[in-house]
Amino acid sequence: MLLSVNIQEAGYSRQFPTLKNLRFSVSPGELVGLIGPNGAGKSTTVKSIMGIIHHFKGDIDVNEYAYIPERPIFYAQLTLWEHIDFLFSTLATTDETAFFQKAHELLDLFNLSAAAHSYPERFSKGMQQKMMLVLAFLKQAKLYLVDEPFMGLDPKAVKKLLLKLEEEKEAGAGILMSTHVLDTAEKICDRFILISGGKLIVQGTLNDIRKLSHLKNGSLLDCFDALTEDY
Ligand SMILES: Nc1ncnc2c1ncn2[C@@H]1O[C@H](COP(=O)(O)OP(=O)(O)OP(=O)(O)O)[C@@H](O)[C@H]1O
């Protein structure tokens, strides 16, 4: 198991916890979709796994991970290449040649080579998001925590991201991905965790979700709609 989550309570105030009684796990080679309406608690779940939620009761067992944030996070004073250099200095890996070769490949893949020595503050939103992808894939972690990754990416970049996720999965990584892009999630995720109002509604394959929502051939969106009706 790469990730085992048992949240009894988590949130931003002790009196009104955002999440309650949420249990799930992610195994090697699995892409698990974390879905739910706005404000359902997806980001709070990801932050709980990362250990940055103040009010927390429960147990999280998590391997070393790479995080792809919903909104780009970077140091304004460092160029993209300096971020890559800095990342190398924080990793246990000693194979410098392989690391920097991979950095060049990823920059090339996401069309960022020409921007490598520029400051990310001046990048477009999509370029900043692609920079997050490059840094995450460079970590070569066994577990990926991905929070709404498609925002701001052009269709080509989305396709490349999906290919990279598939590649990592084939290589045995586990991925937890929160997203609102349900038609894509339906195509690529092995399982889903549907939350609403901070509670688990259902977890399982699309077929499990179809059964529960009584929609035999329903799309993930139809099932989502049916199961979050009172939202
Ligand atoms: N920093 C914060 N302080 C206080 N409350 C917060 C904070 N961040 C989120 N919340 C609240 O926690 C609840 C869950 O928010 P969260 O961001 O986890 O939802 P989400 O499912 O990721 O939503 P979205 O799809 O809109 O990104 C919301 O009611 C939100 O207002």
The ligand as an SDF file (V2000), in Angstrom:
LIG
                    3D

 31 33  0  0  0  0  0  0  0  0999 V2000
   -7.9620   27.7720    4.5840 N   0  0  0  0  0  0  0  0  0  0  0  0
   -9.2440   27.5310    4.9060 C   0  0  0  0  0  0  0  0  0  0  0  0
   -9.7850   28.0530    6.0180 N   0  0  0  0  0  0  0  0  0  0  0  0
  -11.0640   27.8060    6.3500 C   0  0  0  0  0  0  0  0  0  0  0  0
  -11.9030   27.0340    5.6240 N   0  0  0  0  0  0  0  0  0  0  0  0
  -11.4080   26.4890    4.5020 C   0  0  0  0  0  0  0  0  0  0  0  0
  -10.0550   26.7130    4.0780 C   0  0  0  0  0  0  0  0  0  0  0  0
   -9.8650   26.0210    2.9210 N   0  0  0  0  0  0  0  0  0  0  0  0
  -11.0350   25.4110    2.6430 C   0  0  0  0  0  0  0  0  0  0  0  0
  -11.9600   25.6870    3.5940 N   0  0  0  0  0  0  0  0  0  0  0  0
  -13.3460   25.1780    3.6250 C   0  0  0  0  0  0  0  0  0  0  0  0
  -13.3440   23.7630    3.6380 O   0  0  0  0  0  0  0  0  0  0  0  0
  -14.3710   23.2470    2.7920 C   0  0  0  0  0  0  0  0  0  0  0  0
  -13.7610   22.2870    1.7880 C   0  0  0  0  0  0  0  0  0  0  0  0
  -12.8820   23.0150    0.9480 O   0  0  0  0  0  0  0  0  0  0  0  0
  -11.8910   22.2970   -0.0770 P   0  0  0  0  0  0  0  0  0  0  0  0
  -10.9980   23.3580   -0.6270 O   0  0  0  0  0  0  0  0  0  0  0  0
  -11.2900   21.1150    0.5560 O   0  0  0  0  0  0  0  0  0  0  0  0
  -12.9540   21.8030   -1.1830 O   0  0  0  0  0  0  0  0  0  0  0  0
  -12.7060   21.2040   -2.6420 P   0  0  0  0  0  0  0  0  0  0  0  0
  -13.5550   19.9660   -2.7120 O   0  0  0  0  0  0  0  0  0  0  0  0
  -11.2680   21.0760   -2.9240 O   0  0  0  0  0  0  0  0  0  0  0  0
  -13.3960   22.3440   -3.5150 O   0  0  0  0  0  0  0  0  0  0  0  0
  -13.1140   22.8950   -5.0070 P   0  0  0  0  0  0  0  0  0  0  0  0
  -13.6860   21.8660   -5.9090 O   0  0  0  0  0  0  0  0  0  0  0  0
  -13.9280   24.1490   -5.0350 O   0  0  0  0  0  0  0  0  0  0  0  0
  -11.6460   23.1310   -5.1560 O   0  0  0  0  0  0  0  0  0  0  0  0
  -15.0860   24.4570    2.1810 C   0  0  0  0  0  0  0  0  0  0  0  0
  -16.2630   24.6830    2.9230 O   0  0  0  0  0  0  0  0  0  0  0  0
  -14.1140   25.5900    2.3780 C   0  0  0  0  0  0  0  0  0  0  0  0
  -14.7730   26.8090    2.5940 O   0  0  0  0  0  0  0  0  0  0  0  0
  1  2  1  0
  2  3  1  0
  2  7  2  0
  3  4  2  0
  4  5  1  0
  5  6  2  0
  6  7  1  0
  6 10  1  0
  7  8  1  0
  8  9  2  0
  9 10  1  0
 10 11  1  0
 11 12  1  0
 11 30  1  0
 12 13  1  0
 13 14  1  0
 13 28  1  0
 14 15  1  0
 15 16  1  0
 16 17  2  0
 16 18  1  0
 16 19  1  0
 19 20  1  0
 20 21  2  0
 20 22  1  0
 20 23  1  0
 23 24  1  0
 24 25  2  0
 24 26  1  0
 24 27  1  0
 28 29  1  0
 28 30  1  0
 30 31  1  0
M  END
$$$$
